[in-house]
Amino acid sequence: MNESPRAARGRQAIAALCAATVVFLAARDLWLPDVRDVEVWFGVELHGLAARVTAPLHWAIFASLAWAFGRGKPWAWNAAAAYVFYVAASHGVWNQLSPRGGGWWAALWQAAAISSLGVAALLLRPRGGVSASPSSPR
């Protein structure tokens, strides 16, 4: 599929953001003890060894997305949207389960705000068989 220079720059920017997130998460999880000992999966907080063992899974998700967007894999947009929707649902659950959560109101507005990024990823993804490049004269 042809891709406009603008679309390619946007895709590369998303790849760079995902790669920077890997660096940020790894540094935070390795060197900040208060952060290292807590991970959230499906809205449930994991502490201690469970958090330290599962932290690399977050790194792997963002590294995979960085690779996929960097290589222009068509499935990257759907994978990113699916992950964003998962994060939105997790925020909803976390706000209910965690003593630090904000209850139903916080769950709803956070899930809605985060989900909007997933919707954006789905709307911005290239359409199969349709050239993203400017139309040429016939």
N, C-alpha and C positions, 0 to 999 in steps of 0.2 A: 504494500500500500504506500502510495506517495504521501508525504507529510510536509506541510508547510514549514518554513523556517521558524515561524512563531510557535507552532505546535511542538516542534522539536525542542525549542528552548524551554517551553513550559514543562515538557516531559522530563528534560534533563534537570530542571530546577527541582522537580518532585524527587527525582533520583538523588540529587544532592541533599535535599532535606532529609530523606530517609537515611542516607549514609551518615549525615551529621547526627541524627537521632541515635544511631548505633553507637557512635563515639560517646555521645552524652550519656546514654544509659549505661554503657559499660564502665565509664569512668565513675559515674555516680554509684553504681552497684559494687564496684571494687573498692572504692576509697572512702565512701561516706557510711560509717557504721549504722547510723540511725536509718538511713535509706536502704542499705544493703539487707537489712533484716526484715523487710516488708515487701511483699509482692502481692498484686491483686489479680486473681484469675476468676472469670465468670462472676465478678462482684464480691468474691470471698477473699478476705485477707489471709495470706500465708505468712508465717513468721519463722525466724530462725533458719535452720537448715533447709526446710522446705522452700523458703524464699530464695535462699542462695542457690539452690539446685535448679530452680525453675527460671531464674532471672535470664540465663542465656537463651531461653526460648523467645523472650521478647526481642533480644538482640537478633536472633535468627529471622524472626518475622520481618523486622525492618531491613535487615541485610538482603533478604530475598526480594523485598519490594524495591530496594535500591538497584539491585541487579536487573530485575525485570523491567523497571522503567528505563534504566540506562541502556538496555538492549532493545527496547521498544517492543517487548512482548505484549501481544494483544490482551492477554488475560490479566495483566497487571492492574488495569482499571477496575475490573470486577473483584479481584482479590483485595485491592485497597478498600473498595466500598464495603466488602464483606467484613473486613477487619474493623473498619470505622463503625459499622452497625453493631458489631460485637462489643466494641468499647462503649458505645452508647448504652446498650443493654446492661453491660457490667456496671456503669455508673448508676443506672437505675437500681440495680440490686444492691450495690455497695451503700447507697444512700439510705437504704432500708435496714441493712444488716449491721453496719459499722456504728459503734458509739460516736464516731466523728462524722457520720453522715448527716445530711440535712433533712431527712424525711421525704415525704411524697412530693412536696412542691419542688425541692431541689432535684429530686429524681426526674421529674417530668421536664423541667426546663433544661437540665443538663443533657438528658437523652435527646430532646428535640434539637438543641443547639449542635450537639455532636453529630446527630443523624443528618443534619443539613450538609455536612461535609461529605458524607456518603452519597447523598443525592447528587451533590455537585460532581463527584467522581463519576457517577453513572451518566450524568448529562454531558460531561466533557470527553468521555471515552470516544475514540474513533469508531465510526460505524463500519462494519464489515462490507468490503466491496466498494466503498465510497471513498473517493480520493479526498484527502484533506488539503490538497494543494489548490491554489486558486484555479478557477476554470480557465481553460485555454480557448482561444477563438476556434470556431469550427471551420 
